[in-house]
Amino acid sequence: MAAERRRLVASWLGRIGYAPALELQLAAREALRRGAGPERLFLLEHDPVYTLGRNATPADVLLPRAELERRGIEVHETDRGGQVTYHGPGQLVGYPVVDLSPDRRDLRRYVRDLSELLVETLAELGVTAEVGEGERIGVWTGGRKIAAIGIHLSRWLTTHGFALNVDPDLALFAGIVPCGLIGIQTTSIARETGRTPALESVAARFARRFARRFERELELAGFGAEARSA
């Protein structure tokens, strides 16, 4: 008899601050650890924020504090892997909170899965992209970075995730050393195609692909009818 598929609730949260989104992840992880809740996939866009991963230093943020305050950009240290990145309006952020045990306990495989799912989602939207290699973690198109990945594992329970540039203000990436790589260019779906799909519809496309790849029973929460049919 085939094993029963685990339930994955993919929630569209809209625009939300970084701290509240982190609290949701940690609560979902604790519930999952206690066997008191389903696996979750939080999909959202953030208010402007620079996040520093475990390998980042304050010097990776190039803007002075006064300029950050003037522009309304927060700075948060995090426990995810990687260095510094930008999140903001027009960017789809995804935070899977899933258990990789017993059959997917492989960090590299998980990062590769997320990257390939983003490549597949981009292909649906008319962007040919590829998985980065070596230090170029994330997803790239034409030598320009279009998605970043940074994760955290605790006893094979995942938090943090990915950020896909749909139509953010790309100029704000100039305020940091993105992912510790000097001189890289960032791009977006809007810049590559001239079209700006709704973040919610992109989120629903990704959620369906994620559920198929991880063999989960998908439940969509908070999505409108148009996104559900995308």
Secondary structure in CASP SS format (residue, H / E / C, confidence):
PFRMAT SS
TARGET T0000
AUTHOR 0000-0000-0000
METHOD secondary structure of the structure
MODEL  1
M C 1.00
A C 1.00
A C 1.00
E C 1.00
R C 1.00
R E 1.00
R E 1.00
L E 1.00
V E 1.00
A E 1.00
S E 1.00
W E 1.00
L E 1.00
G E 1.00
R E 1.00
I E 1.00
G C 1.00
Y H 1.00
A H 1.00
P H 1.00
A H 1.00
L H 1.00
E H 1.00
L H 1.00
Q H 1.00
L H 1.00
A H 1.00
A H 1.00
R H 1.00
E H 1.00
A H 1.00
L H 1.00
R H 1.00
R C 1.00
G C 1.00
A C 1.00
G C 1.00
P C 1.00
E E 1.00
R E 1.00
L E 1.00
F E 1.00
L E 1.00
L E 1.00
E E 1.00
H E 1.00
D C 1.00
P C 1.00
V E 1.00
Y E 1.00
T E 1.00
L E 1.00
G C 1.00
R C 1.00
N C 1.00
A C 1.00
T C 1.00
P H 1.00
A H 1.00
D H 1.00
V E 1.00
L C 1.00
L C 1.00
P C 1.00
R H 1.00
A H 1.00
E H 1.00
L H 1.00
E H 1.00
R H 1.00
R H 1.00
G C 1.00
I C 1.00
E E 1.00
V E 1.00
H E 1.00
E E 1.00
T C 1.00
D C 1.00
R C 1.00
G C 1.00
G C 1.00
Q C 1.00
V E 1.00
T E 1.00
Y E 1.00
H E 1.00
G C 1.00
P C 1.00
G C 1.00
Q E 1.00
L E 1.00
V E 1.00
G E 1.00
Y E 1.00
P E 1.00
V E 1.00
V C 1.00
D E 1.00
L C 1.00
S C 1.00
P C 1.00
D C 1.00
R C 1.00
R C 1.00
D C 1.00
L H 1.00
R H 1.00
R H 1.00
Y H 1.00
V H 1.00
R H 1.00
D H 1.00
L H 1.00
S H 1.00
E H 1.00
L H 1.00
L H 1.00
V H 1.00
E H 1.00
T H 1.00
L H 1.00
A H 1.00
E H 1.00
L C 1.00
G C 1.00
V C 1.00
T C 1.00
A C 1.00
E E 1.00
V E 1.00
G C 1.00
E C 1.00
G C 1.00
E C 1.00
R C 1.00
I C 1.00
G C 1.00
V E 1.00
W E 1.00
T E 1.00
G C 1.00
G C 1.00
R E 1.00
K E 1.00
I E 1.00
A E 1.00
A E 1.00
I E 1.00
G E 1.00
I E 1.00
H E 1.00
L E 1.00
S E 1.00
R C 1.00
W C 1.00
L E 1.00
T E 1.00
T E 1.00
H E 1.00
G E 1.00
F E 1.00
A E 1.00
L E 1.00
N E 1.00
V C 1.00
D C 1.00
P C 1.00
D C 1.00
L H 1.00
A H 1.00
L H 1.00
F H 1.00
A H 1.00
G H 1.00
I E 1.00
V C 1.00
P H 1.00
C H 1.00
G H 1.00
L C 1.00
I C 1.00
G C 1.00
I C 1.00
Q C 1.00
T E 1.00
T C 1.00
S C 1.00
I H 1.00
A H 1.00
R H 1.00
E H 1.00
T H 1.00
G C 1.00
R C 1.00
T C 1.00
P C 1.00
A C 1.00
L H 1.00
E H 1.00
S H 1.00
V H 1.00
A H 1.00
A H 1.00
R H 1.00
F H 1.00
A H 1.00
R H 1.00
R H 1.00
F H 1.00
A H 1.00
R H 1.00
R H 1.00
F H 1.00
E C 1.00
R E 1.00
E E 1.00
L E 1.00
E E 1.00
L E 1.00
A E 1.00
G C 1.00
F C 1.00
G C 1.00
A H 1.00
E H 1.00
A H 1.00
R H 1.00
S C 1.00
A C 1.00
END
